[in-house]
Amino acid sequence: MAAPHVHVPFDKVRDYADFIRAHRLNLEIYFSSHCLDTLRSAEIQVLQSLLDHSPSLSFHGPFMDLSPGAVDSMVRKATVQRFMKVLEVADVLRPLCIVFHSGYEKWKYALKIEPWLSGSIETWSLVNEKATSLGVKVAVENIFEDDPLNLRLLVEALGSTNFGICFDTGHFNLFSRSPLEEWLKQLGPYLHELHLHDNDGSADSHSPIGDGTFDFDRLFRAPMPTDLIFTIEAHSPEKVLTSLERIRKYLPL
């Protein structure tokens, strides 16, 4: 089983390059919208030279203000443009998978899934077609979802083995009203990636595994795809090392 990836913003890779190389970390690189506005090919070449240990890579796409399931077609168009820019970078660095946020908030859509689902299908069909041509998987992440239904309907509507789900433990711990078993039952066959971090249910603190109330024992007892990407989302080097040590309980690294 491959070693976990560790989440890091693109503009922080240089700052943490020595730490990354010393621990030979695989990475999930986050590209914000601001980063994409200023990104140049020379910076990608610098990144490649810094990561001379040949890590396995995944990406996290931009999400602030974006809405892949927007009712407004112009908002969807802007969202697709942002996502396609990430895929341009993916064409160079060839990550295994790109994680994007779902954009679903039940109150914004008046407790109705269909308006969001309709726009989402249009957006993700375009994104997934391009990603598939590059050999890069797409995974949509749970954020504010309190149950897995909208995500299951989306992945089933796309009907592509290249398009799946990133299950985020911290977001589940904050927002879910459905038990973990229900999430795994509905989304388990479609999992491409797990985001692993913890909290006490009061804030998205991105604490190390075991420092909050999420039940990792229950999660790792469930059957999982053999090619699943495990990603540590701890926001400091110290928290990363703590999570990497604790995940050894579950993964034969």
MIDOSE-1310 file (N, C-alpha, C; in nm, 2 decimals, decimal comma, always signed):
residues 253
maap	+0,08/-0,12/+0,00/+0,00/+0,00/+0,00/+0,09/+0,12/+0,00; +0,05/+0,22/-0,09/+0,13/+0,34/-0,10/+0,12/+0,43/+0,03; +0,23/+0,50/+0,06/+0,23/+0,59/+0,17/+0,13/+0,70/+0,15; +0,07/+0,76/+0,26/-0,03/+0,86/+0,24/+0,03/+0,99/+0,17
hvhv	-0,06/+1,06/+0,11/-0,02/+1,19/+0,06/-0,04/+1,29/+0,18; +0,02/+1,41/+0,17/+0,01/+1,51/+0,27/-0,03/+1,64/+0,20; -0,13/+1,70/+0,25/-0,19/+1,82/+0,18/-0,09/+1,94/+0,21; -0,06/+2,02/+0,10/+0,02/+2,14/+0,11/-0,02/+2,23/+0,00
pfdk	-0,04/+2,36/+0,03/-0,07/+2,46/-0,08/+0,06/+2,47/-0,17; +0,03/+2,50/-0,30/+0,14/+2,51/-0,39/+0,24/+2,62/-0,35; +0,19/+2,73/-0,30/+0,28/+2,84/-0,26/+0,35/+2,81/-0,13; +0,33/+2,70/-0,07/+0,40/+2,66/+0,05/+0,50/+2,55/+0,03
vrdy	+0,51/+2,49/-0,09/+0,60/+2,38/-0,11/+0,74/+2,42/-0,09; +0,78/+2,54/-0,14/+0,91/+2,59/-0,13/+0,95/+2,60/+0,02; +0,86/+2,66/+0,10/+0,89/+2,68/+0,24/+0,91/+2,55/+0,31; +0,84/+2,44/+0,27/+0,85/+2,32/+0,34/+0,93/+2,21/+0,27
adfi	+1,01/+2,26/+0,16/+1,07/+2,16/+0,08/+1,17/+2,07/+0,15; +1,25/+2,13/+0,25/+1,34/+2,04/+0,32/+1,27/+1,94/+0,40; +1,16/+1,98/+0,47/+1,08/+1,88/+0,55/+1,02/+1,78/+0,46; +0,97/+1,82/+0,34/+0,91/+1,72/+0,25/+1,01/+1,62/+0,20
rahr	+1,13/+1,67/+0,16/+1,23/+1,58/+0,11/+1,28/+1,49/+0,22; +1,30/+1,55/+0,34/+1,36/+1,47/+0,45/+1,27/+1,35/+0,49; +1,14/+1,37/+0,48/+1,04/+1,26/+0,51/+0,99/+1,19/+0,39; +1,04/+1,23/+0,27/+1,00/+1,17/+0,14/+0,85/+1,16/+0,13
lnle	+0,79/+1,27/+0,15/+0,64/+1,28/+0,15/+0,58/+1,28/+0,01; +0,48/+1,20/+0,00/+0,38/+1,21/-0,11/+0,29/+1,33/-0,09; +0,25/+1,40/-0,19/+0,18/+1,53/-0,17/+0,04/+1,53/-0,24; -0,05/+1,60/-0,17/-0,17/+1,66/-0,24/-0,15/+1,81/-0,24
iyfs	-0,13/+1,86/-0,36/-0,10/+2,00/-0,38/-0,23/+2,08/-0,40; -0,25/+2,18/-0,32/-0,37/+2,27/-0,33/-0,34/+2,39/-0,42; -0,42/+2,41/-0,52/-0,41/+2,53/-0,61/-0,53/+2,62/-0,59; -0,50/+2,73/-0,52/-0,61/+2,83/-0,50/-0,63/+2,91/-0,63
shcl	-0,74/+2,98/-0,64/-0,77/+3,06/-0,76/-0,66/+3,17/-0,77; -0,62/+3,23/-0,66/-0,51/+3,33/-0,67/-0,38/+3,27/-0,73; -0,35/+3,15/-0,68/-0,23/+3,08/-0,73/-0,24/+3,06/-0,88; -0,36/+3,01/-0,93/-0,38/+2,99/-1,07/-0,37/+3,11/-1,16
dtlr	-0,40/+3,23/-1,10/-0,40/+3,35/-1,17/-0,25/+3,39/-1,20; -0,16/+3,36/-1,11/-0,02/+3,40/-1,12/+0,07/+3,29/-1,16; +0,03/+3,17/-1,17/+0,11/+3,06/-1,20/+0,18/+3,06/-1,34; +0,31/+3,04/-1,34/+0,38/+3,04/-1,46/+0,45/+2,90/-1,48
saei	+0,49/+2,87/-1,60/+0,55/+2,74/-1,63/+0,68/+2,72/-1,55; +0,75/+2,83/-1,54/+0,88/+2,83/-1,47/+0,86/+2,79/-1,32; +0,75/+2,83/-1,26/+0,73/+2,79/-1,12/+0,70/+2,64/-1,11; +0,63/+2,58/-1,21/+0,61/+2,44/-1,21/+0,74/+2,36/-1,23
qvlq	+0,83/+2,42/-1,31/+0,96/+2,35/-1,32/+1,04/+2,36/-1,19; +1,03/+2,47/-1,12/+1,10/+2,48/-0,99/+1,04/+2,38/-0,89; +0,91/+2,36/-0,90/+0,84/+2,26/-0,81/+0,90/+2,12/-0,84; +0,91/+2,09/-0,97/+0,96/+1,96/-1,01/+1,11/+1,94/-0,96
slld	+1,18/+2,04/-0,96/+1,32/+2,03/-0,92/+1,33/+2,02/-0,76; +1,24/+2,08/-0,69/+1,24/+2,07/-0,55/+1,20/+1,93/-0,50; +1,10/+1,87/-0,58/+1,05/+1,74/-0,54/+1,13/+1,63/-0,61; +1,26/+1,63/-0,59/+1,35/+1,53/-0,66/+1,35/+1,39/-0,60
hsps	+1,26/+1,37/-0,50/+1,24/+1,23/-0,45/+1,13/+1,16/-0,53; +1,08/+1,22/-0,63/+0,97/+1,16/-0,72/+0,85/+1,11/-0,64; +0,79/+1,21/-0,57/+0,67/+1,17/-0,49/+0,55/+1,14/-0,57; +0,46/+1,05/-0,52/+0,33/+1,04/-0,58/+0,25/+1,17/-0,55
lsfh	+0,17/+1,21/-0,65/+0,10/+1,34/-0,63/-0,05/+1,33/-0,65; -0,12/+1,41/-0,58/-0,26/+1,44/-0,61/-0,28/+1,59/-0,60; -0,39/+1,64/-0,65/-0,42/+1,78/-0,64/-0,54/+1,81/-0,57; -0,56/+1,93/-0,51/-0,68/+1,98/-0,46/-0,71/+2,11/-0,54
gpfm	-0,83/+2,11/-0,60/-0,87/+2,23/-0,68/-0,91/+2,34/-0,60; -0,93/+2,46/-0,66/-0,98/+2,58/-0,59/-1,13/+2,56/-0,56; -1,17/+2,64/-0,46/-1,31/+2,62/-0,41/-1,38/+2,75/-0,37; -1,30/+2,85/-0,32/-1,36/+2,97/-0,27/-1,44/+3,04/-0,38
dlsp	-1,57/+3,07/-0,35/-1,67/+3,14/-0,43/-1,71/+3,06/-0,56; -1,66/+2,94/-0,57/-1,70/+2,85/-0,69/-1,82/+2,77/-0,66; -1,89/+2,74/-0,76/-2,02/+2,66/-0,74/-2,04/+2,57/-0,86; -1,99/+2,45/-0,86/-2,01/+2,36/-0,98/-2,15/+2,32/-1,01
gavd	-2,24/+2,33/-0,91/-2,38/+2,30/-0,94/-2,47/+2,42/-0,94; -2,41/+2,54/-0,97/-2,49/+2,67/-0,96/-2,60/+2,67/-1,06; -2,71/+2,73/-1,02/-2,83/+2,75/-1,11/-2,79/+2,85/-1,22; -2,71/+2,95/-1,18/-2,67/+3,06/-1,27/-2,56/+3,00/-1,37
smvr	-2,59/+3,00/-1,49/-2,50/+2,94/-1,59/-2,36/+3,01/-1,60; -2,36/+3,14/-1,57/-2,24/+3,22/-1,58/-2,15/+3,18/-1,46; -2,21/+3,15/-1,35/-2,13/+3,11/-1,23/-2,07/+2,97/-1,26; -2,15/+2,88/-1,32/-2,09/+2,75/-1,36/-1,98/+2,77/-1,46
katv	-2,00/+2,86/-1,56/-1,89/+2,88/-1,66/-1,76/+2,92/-1,59; -1,77/+3,01/-1,50/-1,65/+3,06/-1,43/-1,59/+2,94/-1,35; -1,67/+2,86/-1,29/-1,62/+2,75/-1,21/-1,55/+2,65/-1,30; -1,61/+2,62/-1,42/-1,54/+2,53/-1,51/-1,41/+2,58/-1,56
qrfm	-1,40/+2,71/-1,58/-1,28/+2,77/-1,63/-1,17/+2,75/-1,52; -1,20/+2,77/-1,40/-1,11/+2,75/-1,29/-1,06/+2,60/-1,29; -1,16/+2,51/-1,29/-1,12/+2,37/-1,29/-1,04/+2,33/-1,41; -1,06/+2,38/-1,52/-0,99/+2,35/-1,64/-0,84/+2,40/-1,63
kvle	-0,82/+2,51/-1,56/-0,69/+2,56/-1,54/-0,61/+2,46/-1,45; -0,67/+2,40/-1,35/-0,60/+2,30/-1,27/-0,56/+2,18/-1,36; -0,65/+2,15/-1,45/-0,62/+2,03/-1,54/-0,51/+2,07/-1,64; -0,48/+2,19/-1,67/-0,37/+2,23/-1,75/-0,24/+2,20/-1,67
vadv	-0,24/+2,22/-1,54/-0,12/+2,19/-1,46/-0,11/+2,04/-1,45; -0,23/+1,97/-1,44/-0,22/+1,83/-1,43/-0,16/+1,76/-1,55; -0,18/+1,83/-1,66/-0,12/+1,78/-1,79/+0,03/+1,77/-1,78; +0,09/+1,86/-1,70/+0,23/+1,86/-1,68/+0,28/+1,77/-1,57
lrpl	+0,21/+1,78/-1,45/+0,26/+1,70/-1,33/+0,20/+1,57/-1,32; +0,09/+1,54/-1,39/+0,02/+1,41/-1,39/-0,01/+1,35/-1,25; -0,09/+1,42/-1,17/-0,13/+1,36/-1,04/-0,22/+1,24/-1,06; -0,23/+1,16/-0,96/-0,32/+1,05/-0,97/-0,47/+1,09/-0,97
civf	-0,50/+1,19/-0,89/-0,64/+1,23/-0,87/-0,64/+1,38/-0,84; -0,76/+1,45/-0,87/-0,78/+1,58/-0,83/-0,91/+1,59/-0,75; -0,90/+1,65/-0,63/-1,02/+1,66/-0,54/-1,08/+1,80/-0,56; -1,21/+1,80/-0,57/-1,29/+1,93/-0,58/-1,40/+1,92/-0,48
hsgy	-1,44/+2,04/-0,44/-1,55/+2,05/-0,35/-1,69/+2,03/-0,42; -1,79/+1,98/-0,35/-1,92/+1,96/-0,42/-2,00/+2,08/-0,44; -1,98/+2,18/-0,35/-2,06/+2,31/-0,36/-2,20/+2,29/-0,32; -2,24/+2,18/-0,26/-2,38/+2,16/-0,22/-2,40/+2,21/-0,08
ekwk	-2,50/+2,30/-0,06/-2,55/+2,34/+0,07/-2,70/+2,34/+0,07; -2,76/+2,25/+0,15/-2,90/+2,22/+0,14/-2,99/+2,34/+0,16; -2,95/+2,43/+0,24/-3,03/+2,55/+0,27/-3,03/+2,65/+0,15; -2,91/+2,66/+0,08/-2,90/+2,74/-0,04/-2,99/+2,69/-0,15
yalk	-3,01/+2,56/-0,16/-3,09/+2,50/-0,26/-3,23/+2,46/-0,21; -3,27/+2,52/-0,10/-3,41/+2,51/-0,05/-3,44/+2,36/-0,02; -3,34/+2,29/+0,03/-3,36/+2,14/+0,07/-3,38/+2,05/-0,06; -3,35/+2,11/-0,18/-3,38/+2,03/-0,30/-3,24/+1,99/-0,36
iepw	-3,23/+1,87/-0,40/-3,10/+1,83/-0,46/-3,10/+1,85/-0,61; -3,22/+1,84/-0,67/-3,22/+1,84/-0,82/-3,16/+1,97/-0,89; -3,19/+2,09/-0,84/-3,13/+2,21/-0,91/-2,98/+2,20/-0,90; -2,92/+2,16/-0,79/-2,78/+2,14/-0,78/-2,73/+2,03/-0,87
lsgs	-2,80/+1,92/-0,87/-2,76/+1,80/-0,94/-2,75/+1,83/-1,09; -2,85/+1,90/-1,14/-2,86/+1,93/-1,28/-2,74/+2,01/-1,33; -2,71/+2,12/-1,25/-2,59/+2,20/-1,29/-2,46/+2,12/-1,27; -2,46/+2,04/-1,17/-2,34/+1,96/-1,14/-2,31/+1,86/-1,25
ietw	-2,41/+1,80/-1,30/-2,39/+1,70/-1,41/-2,32/+1,77/-1,53; -2,37/+1,89/-1,56/-2,31/+1,97/-1,68/-2,16/+2,00/-1,65; -2,13/+2,05/-1,53/-2,00/+2,08/-1,49/-1,90/+1,97/-1,49; -1,94/+1,86/-1,42/-1,85/+1,75/-1,40/-1,84/+1,66/-1,53
slvn	-1,94/+1,67/-1,62/-1,92/+1,59/-1,74/-1,81/+1,65/-1,83; -1,80/+1,79/-1,83/-1,69/+1,85/-1,90/-1,55/+1,83/-1,83; -1,55/+1,85/-1,70/-1,42/+1,83/-1,63/-1,37/+1,68/-1,64; -1,47/+1,59/-1,62/-1,42/+1,45/-1,62/-1,38/+1,40/-1,75
ekat	-1,44/+1,46/-1,86/-1,40/+1,42/-1,99/-1,25/+1,46/-2,02; -1,22/+1,58/-1,97/-1,08/+1,62/-1,99/-0,99/+1,55/-1,90; -1,03/+1,52/-1,77/-0,94/+1,45/-1,68/-0,92/+1,31/-1,73; -1,02/+1,24/-1,78/-1,01/+1,11/-1,83/-0,91/+1,10/-1,94
slgv	-0,91/+1,20/-2,03/-0,81/+1,20/-2,14/-0,67/+1,22/-2,09; -0,65/+1,27/-1,97/-0,52/+1,28/-1,92/-0,48/+1,16/-1,83; -0,57/+1,08/-1,80/-0,55/+0,96/-1,71/-0,55/+1,01/-1,57; -0,62/+1,11/-1,53/-0,63/+1,17/-1,40/-0,77/+1,15/-1,34
kvav	-0,78/+1,09/-1,23/-0,91/+1,07/-1,16/-0,97/+1,20/-1,10; -1,10/+1,21/-1,09/-1,17/+1,32/-1,03/-1,24/+1,27/-0,91; -1,23/+1,34/-0,79/-1,30/+1,30/-0,67/-1,37/+1,42/-0,61; -1,50/+1,41/-0,59/-1,57/+1,52/-0,53/-1,58/+1,50/-0,38
enif	-1,56/+1,60/-0,30/-1,54/+1,59/-0,16/-1,67/+1,64/-0,08; -1,71/+1,57/+0,02/-1,81/+1,61/+0,11/-1,77/+1,73/+0,19; -1,85/+1,84/+0,20/-1,82/+1,95/+0,28/-1,93/+1,97/+0,38; -2,04/+2,04/+0,34/-2,15/+2,07/+0,43/-2,26/+1,96/+0,43
eddp	-2,24/+1,85/+0,36/-2,34/+1,75/+0,35/-2,37/+1,69/+0,48; -2,50/+1,67/+0,52/-2,53/+1,60/+0,64/-2,57/+1,45/+0,61; -2,58/+1,42/+0,49/-2,60/+1,28/+0,45/-2,54/+1,26/+0,31; -2,52/+1,14/+0,26/-2,44/+1,11/+0,14/-2,52/+1,11/+0,01
lnlr	-2,65/+1,13/+0,02/-2,74/+1,11/-0,09/-2,70/+1,19/-0,22; -2,68/+1,32/-0,20/-2,65/+1,41/-0,32/-2,53/+1,36/-0,39; -2,43/+1,32/-0,31/-2,30/+1,27/-0,37/-2,32/+1,14/-0,45; -2,40/+1,05/-0,39/-2,42/+0,92/-0,46/-2,50/+0,95/-0,59
llve	-2,60/+1,03/-0,58/-2,67/+1,06/-0,70/-2,59/+1,12/-0,81; -2,49/+1,21/-0,77/-2,40/+1,27/-0,87/-2,31/+1,17/-0,93; -2,25/+1,08/-0,86/-2,15/+0,99/-0,91/-2,22/+0,88/-1,00; -2,34/+0,85/-0,96/-2,42/+0,75/-1,04/-2,47/+0,82/-1,17
algs	-2,50/+0,95/-1,16/-2,54/+1,01/-1,29/-2,43/+1,03/-1,39; -2,31/+1,05/-1,34/-2,19/+1,06/-1,43/-2,16/+0,92/-1,49; -2,17/+0,82/-1,41/-2,15/+0,68/-1,46/-2,01/+0,66/-1,52; -1,91/+0,71/-1,46/-1,77/+0,70/-1,50/-1,69/+0,64/-1,39
tnfg	-1,61/+0,54/-1,42/-1,52/+0,49/-1,32/-1,41/+0,59/-1,29; -1,39/+0,68/-1,37/-1,29/+0,79/-1,35/-1,33/+0,89/-1,25; -1,46/+0,90/-1,22/-1,52/+1,00/-1,14/-1,58/+0,94/-1,01; -1,53/+0,99/-0,90/-1,57/+0,93/-0,77/-1,57/+1,03/-0,66
icfd	-1,55/+0,98/-0,54/-1,57/+1,06/-0,42/-1,44/+1,06/-0,33; -1,42/+1,18/-0,27/-1,32/+1,19/-0,16/-1,40/+1,21/-0,03; -1,39/+1,11/+0,06/-1,46/+1,12/+0,19/-1,37/+1,19/+0,29; -1,42/+1,30/+0,34/-1,34/+1,38/+0,44/-1,39/+1,36/+0,58
tghf	-1,30/+1,30/+0,66/-1,34/+1,26/+0,80/-1,38/+1,38/+0,88; -1,30/+1,49/+0,87/-1,33/+1,61/+0,95/-1,46/+1,67/+0,92; -1,50/+1,68/+0,79/-1,62/+1,74/+0,75/-1,74/+1,65/+0,79; -1,72/+1,52/+0,78/-1,82/+1,43/+0,83/-1,85/+1,46/+0,98
nlfs	-1,74/+1,47/+1,05/-1,75/+1,48/+1,20/-1,83/+1,61/+1,24; -1,82/+1,71/+1,16/-1,88/+1,84/+1,18/-2,03/+1,84/+1,14; -2,06/+1,79/+1,02/-2,19/+1,82/+0,96/-2,28/+1,70/+0,95; -2,23/+1,58/+0,95/-2,32/+1,46/+0,92/-2,42/+1,44/+1,03
rspl	-2,54/+1,40/+0,98/-2,65/+1,36/+1,07/-2,68/+1,21/+1,05; -2,60/+1,15/+0,95/-2,62/+1,01/+0,92/-2,49/+0,94/+0,97; -2,51/+0,81/+1,02/-2,40/+0,74/+1,07/-2,29/+0,71/+0,97; -2,17/+0,68/+1,01/-2,06/+0,65/+0,92/-2,09/+0,53/+0,83
eewl	-2,16/+0,43/+0,89/-2,19/+0,31/+0,81/-2,28/+0,35/+0,69; -2,37/+0,44/+0,70/-2,45/+0,48/+0,59/-2,37/+0,55/+0,48; -2,28/+0,63/+0,52/-2,19/+0,70/+0,42/-2,11/+0,59/+0,34; -2,05/+0,50/+0,42/-1,97/+0,40/+0,35/-2,05/+0,30/+0,27
kqlg	-2,18/+0,27/+0,31/-2,26/+0,19/+0,23/-2,30/+0,25/+0,10; -2,33/+0,39/+0,10/-2,37/+0,45/-0,02/-2,25/+0,49/-0,11; -2,14/+0,53/-0,05/-2,03/+0,59/-0,13/-1,91/+0,50/-0,14; -1,90/+0,39/-0,06/-1,79/+0,30/-0,05/-1,74/+0,26/-0,19
pylh	-1,83/+0,21/-0,28/-1,79/+0,16/-0,41/-1,73/+0,27/-0,50; -1,75/+0,40/-0,46/-1,70/+0,51/-0,55/-1,59/+0,59/-0,49; -1,53/+0,54/-0,38/-1,42/+0,61/-0,32/-1,29/+0,61/-0,40; -1,24/+0,73/-0,42/-1,10/+0,75/-0,48/-1,00/+0,79/-0,38
elhl	-1,05/+0,86/-0,28/-0,95/+0,93/-0,18/-1,02/+0,95/-0,05; -0,94/+0,94/+0,06/-0,98/+0,98/+0,19/-0,90/+1,10/+0,24; -0,97/+1,20/+0,29/-0,90/+1,31/+0,36/-0,91/+1,28/+0,51; -0,79/+1,27/+0,58/-0,78/+1,22/+0,71/-0,74/+1,33/+0,81
hdnd	-0,83/+1,38/+0,89/-0,80/+1,48/+0,99/-0,91/+1,47/+1,10; -0,89/+1,54/+1,21/-0,98/+1,52/+1,32/-1,03/+1,65/+1,38; -1,13/+1,65/+1,46/-1,18/+1,77/+1,53/-1,27/+1,72/+1,64; -1,32/+1,81/+1,73/-1,41/+1,78/+1,84/-1,55/+1,80/+1,81
gsad	-1,58/+1,83/+1,68/-1,72/+1,86/+1,64/-1,76/+2,00/+1,65; -1,67/+2,09/+1,69/-1,71/+2,23/+1,70/-1,65/+2,32/+1,60; -1,54/+2,28/+1,54/-1,48/+2,36/+1,43/-1,39/+2,27/+1,35; -1,36/+2,31/+1,22/-1,28/+2,24/+1,13/-1,13/+2,26/+1,16
shsp	-1,09/+2,21/+1,27/-0,95/+2,24/+1,32/-0,84/+2,17/+1,26; -0,87/+2,07/+1,17/-0,76/+1,99/+1,11/-0,66/+1,94/+1,21; -0,71/+1,88/+1,31/-0,62/+1,82/+1,42/-0,57/+1,69/+1,37; -0,46/+1,64/+1,43/-0,41/+1,51/+1,39/-0,51/+1,40/+1,42
igdg	-0,49/+1,29/+1,35/-0,57/+1,17/+1,38/-0,56/+1,13/+1,52; -0,68/+1,11/+1,59/-0,68/+1,07/+1,73/-0,69/+1,19/+1,83; -0,68/+1,31/+1,78/-0,69/+1,42/+1,87/-0,84/+1,48/+1,88; -0,93/+1,42/+1,81/-1,07/+1,46/+1,81/-1,16/+1,34/+1,84
tfdf	-1,28/+1,35/+1,79/-1,38/+1,25/+1,82/-1,42/+1,16/+1,70; -1,36/+1,18/+1,59/-1,39/+1,09/+1,48/-1,35/+0,95/+1,51; -1,43/+0,85/+1,47/-1,40/+0,71/+1,50/-1,32/+0,65/+1,38; -1,19/+0,66/+1,39/-1,10/+0,60/+1,28/-1,10/+0,45/+1,29
drlf	-1,12/+0,39/+1,40/-1,13/+0,25/+1,41/-1,24/+0,19/+1,33; -1,36/+0,26/+1,33/-1,48/+0,21/+1,25/-1,45/+0,23/+1,11; -1,39/+0,35/+1,07/-1,36/+0,37/+0,93/-1,27/+0,27/+0,87; -1,17/+0,23/+0,94/-1,07/+0,14/+0,88/-1,11/-0,01/+0,89
rapm	-1,21/-0,03/+0,96/-1,27/-0,17/+0,96/-1,35/-0,20/+0,83; -1,39/-0,09/+0,76/-1,47/-0,11/+0,65/-1,39/-0,15/+0,53; -1,45/-0,23/+0,43/-1,38/-0,26/+0,31/-1,35/-0,14/+0,23; -1,23/-0,13/+0,17/-1,19/-0,02/+0,09/-1,12/-0,06/-0,04
ptdl	-1,13/+0,03/-0,15/-1,06/-0,01/-0,27/-0,91/-0,02/-0,25; -0,85/-0,11/-0,32/-0,71/-0,13/-0,30/-0,62/-0,01/-0,35; -0,68/+0,07/-0,44/-0,60/+0,18/-0,50/-0,64/+0,31/-0,43; -0,70/+0,31/-0,32/-0,75/+0,43/-0,25/-0,63/+0,52/-0,21
ifti	-0,64/+0,65/-0,23/-0,54/+0,75/-0,18/-0,58/+0,80/-0,04; -0,49/+0,78/+0,05/-0,50/+0,83/+0,18/-0,43/+0,97/+0,20; -0,50/+1,07/+0,24/-0,44/+1,20/+0,24/-0,45/+1,26/+0,38; -0,33/+1,30/+0,44/-0,33/+1,37/+0,57/-0,36/+1,52/+0,55
eahs	-0,46/+1,57/+0,61/-0,48/+1,71/+0,61/-0,46/+1,77/+0,75; -0,34/+1,78/+0,79/-0,30/+1,84/+0,91/-0,21/+1,96/+0,88; -0,24/+2,08/+0,94/-0,19/+2,20/+0,89/-0,06/+2,26/+0,96; +0,02/+2,17/+1,00/+0,15/+2,20/+1,05/+0,24/+2,08/+1,04
pekv	+0,37/+2,10/+1,02/+0,46/+1,98/+1,02/+0,45/+1,89/+1,14; +0,43/+1,95/+1,26/+0,42/+1,87/+1,38/+0,29/+1,78/+1,37; +0,18/+1,84/+1,33/+0,06/+1,76/+1,32/+0,07/+1,66/+1,21; +0,14/+1,69/+1,10/+0,16/+1,59/+0,99/+0,23/+1,46/+1,05
ltsl	+0,34/+1,49/+1,12/+0,42/+1,38/+1,17/+0,34/+1,29/+1,27; +0,26/+1,36/+1,36/+0,17/+1,29/+1,45/+0,07/+1,20/+1,38; +0,01/+1,26/+1,28/-0,09/+1,18/+1,20/-0,02/+1,06/+1,13; +0,09/+1,08/+1,07/+0,16/+0,98/+1,00/+0,20/+0,86/+1,09
erir	+0,24/+0,90/+1,21/+0,27/+0,79/+1,31/+0,15/+0,72/+1,35; +0,04/+0,79/+1,37/-0,09/+0,72/+1,42/-0,16/+0,64/+1,31; -0,14/+0,68/+1,19/-0,20/+0,60/+1,08/-0,14/+0,47/+1,06; -0,02/+0,45/+1,12/+0,05/+0,32/+1,10/-0,04/+0,21/+1,17
kylp	-0,12/+0,25/+1,26/-0,21/+0,15/+1,33/-0,31/+0,09/+1,23; -0,34/+0,16/+1,12/-0,44/+0,12/+1,02/-0,38/+0,07/+0,89; -0,27/+0,13/+0,85/-0,21/+0,10/+0,72/-0,08/+0,03/+0,73; -0,06/-0,07/+0,65/+0,07/-0,14/+0,65/+0,17/-0,07/+0,57
l	+0,23/+0,04/+0,62/+0,32/+0,12/+0,55/+0,46/+0,06/+0,55
